[in-house]
Amino acid sequence: MKSYKVETLVYYSKITLDTKHIAKSSKAEIQEQLNTHAQEGWRLVSTDATSFGAAVYIYLYFEK
């Protein structure tokens, strides 16, 4: 039987001229989450993102 896990990462927008600052700053943390879960036997099966106010929520869906 498969197990499922959802990891939620939250990033907040800041005042800057760089429109891609969240994408740039989140890469390292997302990669760290992927590596950690892969070492534990989880595999990434889907992703999703949504924004609410000044925050961006990124959802990583894993299965084992």
C-alpha positions in Angstrom: 0.0 0.0 0.0 1.3 3.4 -0.9 1.9 6.2 1.6 1.5 9.9 0.7 3.0 13.1 2.2 2.5 16.8 1.5 5.2 19.3 2.3 4.2 23.0 2.3 6.7 25.8 1.9 5.7 29.4 2.4 7.6 32.4 0.9 6.7 36.0 1.4 7.0 38.7 -1.2 9.1 41.8 -0.5 9.5 45.2 -2.1 12.0 44.8 -4.9 12.4 45.4 -8.6 13.3 41.8 -9.1 10.0 40.1 -10.1 11.6 36.6 -9.8 13.0 37.0 -6.3 10.8 34.3 -4.8 11.8 31.8 -7.4 15.5 32.6 -7.0 15.5 32.4 -3.2 13.3 29.3 -2.9 15.4 27.0 -5.2 17.9 25.9 -2.5 15.3 25.1 0.1 13.1 23.2 -2.4 16.1 21.2 -3.6 17.0 20.4 0.1 13.5 19.1 0.7 13.7 17.0 -2.5 17.0 15.5 -1.5 15.9 14.8 2.1 12.7 13.1 1.1 14.5 11.1 -1.7 17.0 9.7 0.9 14.0 8.5 2.9 12.5 6.7 0.0 9.9 9.2 -1.1 9.4 10.4 -4.6 7.9 13.6 -5.9 4.7 13.0 -7.8 3.1 16.4 -8.1 3.5 20.1 -7.2 1.1 23.0 -6.8 1.4 26.6 -5.8 -1.0 29.3 -4.7 -0.7 32.9 -3.6 -2.6 34.6 -0.8 -1.8 38.2 0.0 2.0 38.7 0.1 2.7 34.9 0.5 3.3 32.2 -2.0 2.5 28.6 -0.8 4.3 25.8 -2.6 3.0 22.3 -2.1 5.2 19.2 -2.8 3.3 15.9 -3.0 5.4 12.7 -2.3 4.6 9.0 -2.4 6.4 6.0 -1.1 
